[in-house]
Amino acid sequence: MPVSRKKEPLRYLPFLIFLFAAVISLIIKWQAGIKIALTFSHYAKEMLIFLPLMFILIGIIDVWVPKEFFQKRFGKNSGPRGIGWMILLATLQMGPLYAAFPVAQLLSKKGCGNRNIFIYLGAFSTLKLPMLTFEIGFLGLKFSFLRCFFTIPIFIGIGLIMDKLMGPNYSLPEEI
């Protein structure tokens, strides 16, 4: 549901309060506040670098890849093959978890089944190749294999449960 014009400035009130508190923290040299402000600036820079590229990629896919391509391979009736493709897509991507949500929105818009969207989000959060390489380096191949062996059925199960709970006609809203 779109936000009315009268309530639009109120959307930014928590952020403005945060900025005000950060400035006050810098002025009075409150160490906890300074640390919070520095952490915020680090993540803000990361988002400003990463998200524009992600949105460009999503825009290209949205325009160039037809809806039928997604519906056939990842739609409600895609079966185990669609699950495999979702896991592969999520595994090959990089970036922080918040980058998965615009992709999930695109998948929903293009006709991907709800089950596969939840499987994609689960796989993105646990099976990205860059994360797996670090995990293998620090914790070993056996640990990483066992973790993947146990987590894959869990997020597939969550996808199946969410698909049943949401029903066959539910899709994500066009604007989040």
C-alpha positions in Angstrom: 0.0 0.0 0.0 1.5 3.4 -1.0 2.3 5.9 1.7 0.2 9.0 1.6 1.9 12.4 1.0 1.1 13.6 4.5 2.8 10.7 6.1 5.8 10.6 3.8 8.1 12.9 5.9 7.3 10.7 9.0 8.9 7.7 7.3 12.3 9.4 7.8 11.8 10.4 11.4 13.6 7.4 12.9 16.6 8.0 10.6 16.7 11.7 11.4 16.6 11.0 15.1 19.5 8.5 14.6 21.5 11.1 12.7 20.8 13.7 15.4 22.0 11.3 18.1 25.1 10.4 16.1 26.0 14.1 15.8 25.4 14.7 19.5 27.6 11.6 20.2 30.4 13.1 18.2 30.1 16.5 19.9 30.1 15.1 23.4 32.6 12.4 22.5 30.4 9.5 23.8 32.4 6.4 22.7 29.5 4.1 22.3 27.7 6.6 20.1 30.8 7.2 18.0 31.2 3.4 17.5 27.6 3.2 16.4 28.0 6.1 14.0 31.2 4.5 12.5 29.5 1.1 12.1 26.6 2.8 10.4 28.9 4.7 8.0 30.7 1.5 7.1 27.5 -0.3 6.2 26.1 2.7 4.4 29.2 2.8 2.2 28.8 -0.9 1.5 25.2 -0.4 0.5 26.0 2.6 -1.7 28.6 0.6 -3.5 26.8 -2.7 -3.8 23.1 -1.9 -4.3 23.3 0.2 -7.4 25.1 -2.6 -9.2 22.6 -5.1 -8.0 19.7 -3.0 -9.2 21.3 -2.5 -12.6 21.7 -6.3 -12.9 18.0 -6.8 -11.8 16.9 -4.2 -14.3 18.7 -5.9 -17.2 17.3 -9.3 -16.3 13.8 -7.8 -15.9 14.0 -6.3 -19.4 15.9 -9.0 -21.3 14.7 -12.3 -19.9 11.0 -13.1 -20.7 8.6 -14.1 -18.0 8.0 -17.4 -19.7 11.6 -18.4 -19.1 11.2 -18.0 -15.3 7.7 -19.6 -15.2 8.9 -22.7 -17.1 12.1 -23.3 -15.1 11.2 -21.8 -11.6 7.4 -21.7 -11.6 4.9 -23.4 -9.4 5.1 -26.7 -11.4 8.9 -26.7 -11.8 9.5 -29.6 -9.4 12.9 -30.8 -8.2 14.6 -29.3 -11.2 13.4 -25.8 -10.2 14.6 -26.4 -6.7 18.0 -27.3 -8.1 18.2 -24.2 -10.3 17.2 -22.0 -7.3 20.0 -23.5 -5.2 22.5 -23.1 -8.0 21.4 -19.5 -8.6 21.8 -18.6 -5.0 25.1 -20.4 -4.6 26.7 -18.5 -7.5 25.7 -15.1 -6.2 27.7 -12.9 -3.9 26.9 -10.1 -1.6 25.2 -9.4 1.7 21.8 -11.0 2.5 19.9 -7.8 1.9 20.8 -8.1 -1.8 18.8 -11.3 -2.1 15.5 -9.5 -1.5 15.4 -7.4 -4.7 16.2 -10.6 -6.6 13.4 -12.5 -4.8 11.1 -9.7 -5.8 12.2 -10.0 -9.4 11.7 -13.8 -9.3 8.2 -13.3 -7.9 7.4 -10.7 -10.6 8.6 -13.0 -13.3 6.4 -15.9 -12.1 8.7 -18.0 -9.9 6.8 -20.2 -7.4 6.7 -19.1 -3.8 8.4 -22.4 -2.8 11.4 -21.6 -5.0 11.7 -18.1 -3.8 12.0 -19.3 -0.2 14.4 -21.9 -1.2 16.5 -19.2 -3.0 16.5 -17.1 0.1 17.6 -20.0 2.3 20.3 -21.1 -0.1 21.5 -17.5 -0.5 21.9 -17.1 3.2 23.8 -20.4 3.7 25.4 -21.7 0.5 27.1 -18.8 -1.4 30.4 -19.9 -2.9 32.5 -17.1 -1.4 31.2 -18.0 2.1 31.7 -21.7 1.5 35.4 -21.2 0.5 36.1 -19.3 3.8 34.2 -21.9 5.8 36.2 -24.7 4.3 39.4 -22.8 4.9 38.6 -22.2 8.6 36.5 -25.2 9.6 37.4 -27.9 7.1 35.7 -29.6 4.2 34.0 -32.3 6.4 32.3 -29.6 8.5 31.2 -27.6 5.5 29.9 -30.8 3.8 27.9 -31.8 6.9 26.5 -28.3 7.4 25.3 -28.2 3.7 24.0 -31.8 4.0 21.8 -30.7 6.9 20.8 -27.2 5.9 19.7 -27.9 2.3 16.7 -30.2 3.4 15.8 -27.6 6.0 15.3 -24.7 3.7 13.7 -26.9 1.1 11.2 -28.0 3.8 10.7 -24.3 4.8 10.0 -23.5 1.2 7.4 -26.3 0.9 5.7 -25.3 4.2 5.6 -21.6 3.3 4.2 -22.5 -0.1 1.4 -24.5 1.5 0.7 -21.7 4.1 0.6 -18.9 1.6 -1.6 -20.8 -0.9 -1.4 -21.1 -4.6 -2.5 -17.6 -5.6 -0.3 -15.6 -3.3 2.5 -13.5 -4.8 4.7 -10.8 -3.4 3.4 -7.2 -3.7 4.8 -5.3 -6.7 6.1 -2.5 -4.4 7.8 -3.2 -1.1 
